Structure formats: C-alpha cells, structure tokens
Amino acid sequence: MKEVEDQEQGRKLLTAVERILADTDSLIALSKQHLEKARQKGLPSEDAVRDAAALEVVRHFSNRSAVSGGLAALPGILPGAGTLVAALGGTLADMCFMLKFEVEMALVLSHLHGYDITRDDERQLAFLLASVSTYDAKRESERSTVADLAETQGIAFWKYAPREASKVLVGTMTKIALMSVSKGFFRALPLVGIAVGSSMNKVLTQRVGERCTRELKRRLEVAPPESASVPETPRRKSSRRKSG
C-alpha cells in the first residue's frame, strides 16, 4: 500500500512538471540561439561549437533554477504559517520548477546533439535523462545510474520502448519526490533558507547539465541520430521566420 502511494506521488510530480514545460519551438529556438553565439567565437570545429553552446545552455538553466530556489524559500520569512508553507508546499513547488528547468535543459542539449525533440520518444528520453541525472546528483553518488543502465544493457537505455521508459521514469520521479522532503528544513529557516535554496538549486542543476552532456556524447557513439552533426543555425534569413 505504501509503495502504491509513493508511486502516485511520483506520477503527480511527473504530471505537474509536464504541464509547465516550455513549448518545443521555444526550446529549439534557444538551442539555435546558443549555437549561433558559439559559432561567432570562431571555434576550430563543430564539436567545439557544440561544447561551447552546451556550457551556455547549462549556465542559462542553472541560473533560472537558482532563482526559483530562492523564490520558493521566501515564505520562510513569515512566522508561523509562512514557515509551514516553505517547509512543505515550497519544497514540492521548488522541486517541480527545478525539474522543469532540468528537463528543458535536457531537451535543449538533446537538440544540440542532433536529436529530434519534436518526437514523443525523444522527449520522453530527455525527460528520463534529466530525472535520472537529478536523482543521481541529489544522492551525490560516485556512480551514475545512467552509466549503470548503459553498462548492464548496452545501448538498451537509449532504445527503451515507451512503456519501459515510462516505468523507469515514474520510479525515478517517485524517488525524487521522497528525497525532496529532506530539503524542507533548511528552506524553512528565515533568510538562510533563501540562500540555501538558491545555491543548492544552482549547483544541482549544473551537475545535472554536465551529466546530461556527458551521457549525450556517449549516446552519439552508441546510438547516433540520423544526422549527428550540430543542428544548423539560421543565417541571415529574416524573411523566412517560422512562428512558434
């Protein structure tokens, strides 16, 4: 019974994150924007362009995650009820928004590495990559769960059927939801909670971004897309702009 209740909490967290994700067109536009900036640096290769763009993407989303962490701790300044909201509701809200930014980051990074994030299966894999990386980063393990899966099942991780990926995703989100409770105490401390929430979110999202980048590079080696090159960026085509 307890296991069923825990899984339901994981599903609720998953659903909440899905509802507040940015639309795919805007994420693709963000990917192209960072690629264009990286190209302007005159880097020696397409791989270097991709790496530079990925670093900026991780910085972009880690900064957003930091802001959400600080805002979620604001109710802790208020005595009584404010502390309760910060410790309980604030923690869950912060986890939801942090996951939102990390999933969006995984989607943008996936696009940078040549994968078509307009496809449902690619979106699900990006969601899975972000959630597993988040869980690993939160428990600060020395060994990546993604790497464990890849070693035991070869390239199967990247070729999960939708039902398999969904099952692993729900299980991981359940673990994240249960782990997030431990963060509530520090958030409830006035002022300190704001600094802790902001800094923890930034560091965690940076780690998730770095791990996503490493795993996507590995994916290019074991399961490349139809075209694994850096996605093209628009070059002086102002008259032909697709609206999102």
C-alpha positions as CSV (number, residue, x, y, z in Angstrom):
1,M,0.0,0.0,0.0
2,K,2.8,2.4,0.9
3,E,4.6,1.6,-2.4
4,V,1.4,2.4,-4.3
5,E,1.0,5.7,-2.5
6,D,4.7,6.6,-3.2
7,Q,4.3,5.8,-6.9
8,E,1.2,8.0,-7.1
9,Q,3.2,10.9,-5.6
10,G,5.8,10.3,-8.3
11,R,3.2,10.4,-11.0
12,K,1.7,13.6,-9.7
13,L,5.2,15.2,-9.7
14,L,5.7,14.0,-13.3
15,T,2.4,15.3,-14.4
16,A,3.0,18.7,-12.7
17,V,6.3,19.1,-14.5
18,E,4.9,18.1,-17.9
19,R,2.2,20.8,-17.6
20,I,4.6,23.7,-17.0
21,L,7.3,22.8,-19.6
22,A,8.1,25.4,-22.2
23,D,6.9,24.6,-25.7
24,T,9.2,22.7,-28.1
25,D,9.6,25.5,-30.6
26,S,10.9,27.9,-28.0
27,L,13.4,25.3,-26.8
28,I,14.6,24.7,-30.3
29,A,14.9,28.5,-30.8
30,L,17.0,28.7,-27.6
31,S,19.3,25.9,-28.9
32,K,19.8,27.7,-32.2
33,Q,20.5,31.0,-30.3
34,H,23.3,29.5,-28.3
35,L,24.7,27.7,-31.3
36,E,24.8,31.0,-33.3
37,K,26.6,32.7,-30.4
38,A,29.1,29.8,-30.2
39,R,29.7,30.0,-34.0
40,Q,30.6,33.6,-33.7
41,K,33.5,32.8,-31.4
42,G,35.4,31.3,-34.4
43,L,35.9,27.9,-32.7
44,P,38.0,25.3,-34.6
45,S,35.4,22.5,-35.0
46,E,31.7,21.7,-34.9
47,D,32.3,19.6,-31.7
48,A,33.9,22.7,-30.1
49,V,30.9,24.8,-31.2
50,R,28.5,22.2,-29.6
51,D,30.5,22.1,-26.4
52,A,30.6,25.8,-26.1
53,A,26.8,26.1,-26.7
54,A,26.2,23.3,-24.2
55,L,28.1,25.1,-21.5
56,E,26.0,28.2,-22.1
57,V,22.8,26.2,-22.0
58,V,23.7,24.7,-18.6
59,R,24.6,28.1,-17.3
60,H,21.3,29.5,-18.6
61,F,19.1,26.9,-16.9
62,S,21.2,26.7,-13.7
63,N,20.7,30.4,-13.2
64,R,16.9,30.0,-13.6
65,S,16.9,27.1,-11.2
66,A,18.7,29.2,-8.6
67,V,16.1,32.0,-8.9
68,S,13.3,29.5,-8.4
69,G,15.0,28.1,-5.4
70,G,15.3,31.4,-3.7
71,L,11.7,32.4,-4.5
72,A,10.4,29.2,-3.1
73,A,12.0,29.9,0.2
74,L,10.5,33.4,0.6
75,P,7.5,32.3,2.6
76,G,10.0,31.2,5.3
77,I,10.5,34.9,6.2
78,L,6.9,34.9,7.6
79,P,6.5,33.4,11.0
80,G,4.1,30.5,11.7
81,A,2.1,29.7,8.6
82,G,4.9,31.0,6.3
83,T,7.4,28.5,7.8
84,L,5.0,25.6,7.2
85,V,4.4,26.7,3.6
86,A,8.1,26.9,3.0
87,A,8.9,23.6,4.6
88,L,6.1,21.7,2.8
89,G,4.5,23.4,-0.1
90,G,7.6,25.4,-1.0
91,T,9.7,22.3,-1.2
92,L,7.4,20.5,-3.6
93,A,6.9,23.6,-5.7
94,D,10.6,24.2,-5.9
95,M,11.3,20.5,-6.9
96,C,8.7,20.8,-9.6
97,F,10.2,24.0,-11.0
98,M,13.7,22.8,-10.7
99,L,12.8,19.6,-12.7
100,K,11.0,21.8,-15.2
101,F,14.3,23.7,-15.9
102,E,16.3,20.5,-15.9
103,V,14.0,18.7,-18.3
104,E,14.0,21.7,-20.6
105,M,17.8,21.8,-20.4
106,A,18.0,18.1,-21.3
107,L,15.7,18.8,-24.3
108,V,17.8,21.7,-25.5
109,L,21.0,19.7,-25.0
110,S,19.5,16.8,-26.9
111,H,18.7,19.1,-29.8
112,L,22.3,20.4,-29.7
113,H,23.5,16.9,-30.2
114,G,21.3,16.3,-33.2
115,Y,18.3,14.6,-31.8
116,D,14.8,15.5,-32.9
117,I,13.0,16.7,-29.8
118,T,9.7,17.2,-31.7
119,R,9.3,13.4,-31.5
120,D,7.5,12.0,-28.4
121,D,10.0,9.2,-27.9
122,E,12.9,11.7,-27.9
123,R,11.1,14.0,-25.4
124,Q,10.5,11.0,-23.1
125,L,14.1,10.0,-23.3
126,A,15.2,13.6,-22.5
127,F,12.7,13.6,-19.5
128,L,14.2,10.3,-18.4
129,L,17.8,11.5,-18.7
130,A,17.0,14.6,-16.7
131,S,15.2,12.8,-13.9
132,V,17.8,10.1,-13.6
133,S,20.6,12.7,-13.6
134,T,18.7,14.7,-11.0
135,Y,18.3,11.7,-8.7
136,D,22.0,10.8,-9.1
137,A,23.1,14.3,-8.3
138,K,20.8,14.6,-5.3
139,R,22.2,11.5,-3.7
140,E,25.7,12.5,-4.7
141,S,26.7,9.1,-5.8
142,E,30.0,8.4,-7.3
143,R,28.5,6.2,-9.9
144,S,25.9,7.3,-12.4
145,T,22.6,5.4,-12.6
146,V,22.6,6.2,-16.3
147,A,26.1,4.6,-16.7
148,D,24.9,1.5,-14.7
149,L,22.0,1.0,-17.0
150,A,24.2,1.5,-20.1
151,E,26.8,-1.0,-18.9
152,T,24.3,-3.7,-18.0
153,Q,22.1,-3.3,-21.0
154,G,24.4,-1.9,-23.7
155,I,22.6,0.7,-25.7
156,A,19.2,-0.5,-24.5
157,F,18.8,2.5,-22.3
158,W,18.6,4.8,-25.3
159,K,16.3,2.4,-27.1
160,Y,13.7,1.8,-24.4
161,A,10.2,1.1,-25.7
162,P,7.8,3.9,-24.5
163,R,6.3,1.6,-21.8
164,E,9.7,0.7,-20.5
165,A,10.9,4.3,-20.4
166,S,7.6,5.3,-18.7
167,K,8.0,2.7,-16.0
168,V,11.6,3.8,-15.2
169,L,10.6,7.4,-15.3
170,V,7.8,7.0,-12.8
171,G,10.0,5.1,-10.5
172,T,12.7,7.7,-10.6
173,M,10.3,10.6,-10.1
174,T,8.9,8.7,-7.0
175,K,12.4,8.6,-5.6
176,I,13.0,12.3,-6.3
177,A,9.7,13.2,-4.6
178,L,10.6,11.2,-1.5
179,M,14.1,12.7,-1.3
180,S,12.9,16.3,-1.7
181,V,11.4,16.2,1.8
182,S,14.8,16.4,3.4
183,K,15.4,19.8,1.8
184,G,12.4,21.4,3.5
185,F,14.0,22.0,6.9
186,F,16.7,24.3,5.6
187,R,14.3,26.2,3.4
188,A,12.1,27.0,6.4
189,L,14.9,28.9,8.1
190,P,14.3,32.6,7.5
191,L,16.9,34.2,5.1
192,V,19.2,31.2,5.4
193,G,16.6,29.2,3.5
194,I,16.7,31.6,0.6
195,A,20.5,31.4,0.2
196,V,20.4,27.6,0.7
197,G,17.6,27.1,-1.7
198,S,19.2,29.3,-4.4
199,S,22.7,27.9,-4.1
200,M,21.6,24.3,-3.8
201,N,19.5,24.5,-6.9
202,K,22.2,26.2,-9.0
203,V,24.8,23.6,-8.1
204,L,22.4,20.7,-8.5
205,T,21.3,21.9,-12.0
206,Q,24.9,22.5,-13.1
207,R,25.7,18.9,-12.1
208,V,22.7,17.6,-13.9
209,G,23.6,19.6,-17.0
210,E,27.2,18.3,-17.0
211,R,26.0,14.7,-16.6
212,C,23.4,15.1,-19.4
213,T,26.1,16.5,-21.7
214,R,28.4,13.6,-20.9
215,E,25.7,11.0,-21.5
216,L,24.6,12.6,-24.7
217,K,28.1,12.5,-26.0
218,R,28.2,8.8,-25.2
219,R,24.9,8.4,-26.9
220,L,26.3,9.8,-30.1
221,E,28.8,7.0,-30.0
222,V,26.4,4.1,-29.3
223,A,23.1,5.4,-30.8
224,P,23.7,8.3,-33.1
225,P,20.7,10.1,-34.7
226,E,20.2,10.0,-38.5
227,S,22.4,13.1,-38.6
228,A,24.6,13.6,-35.6
229,S,26.0,16.9,-36.8
230,V,25.4,20.2,-35.0
231,P,21.9,21.5,-35.9
232,E,22.0,24.2,-38.5
233,T,21.5,27.8,-37.3
234,P,19.6,30.4,-39.3
235,R,22.0,32.6,-41.3
236,R,20.5,35.9,-42.5
237,K,17.1,34.5,-43.2
238,S,15.0,37.2,-41.7
239,S,12.3,37.0,-44.4
240,R,11.6,33.3,-43.7
241,R,10.9,33.0,-40.0
242,K,8.6,30.3,-38.6
243,S,6.3,31.5,-35.9
244,G,6.1,29.4,-32.7
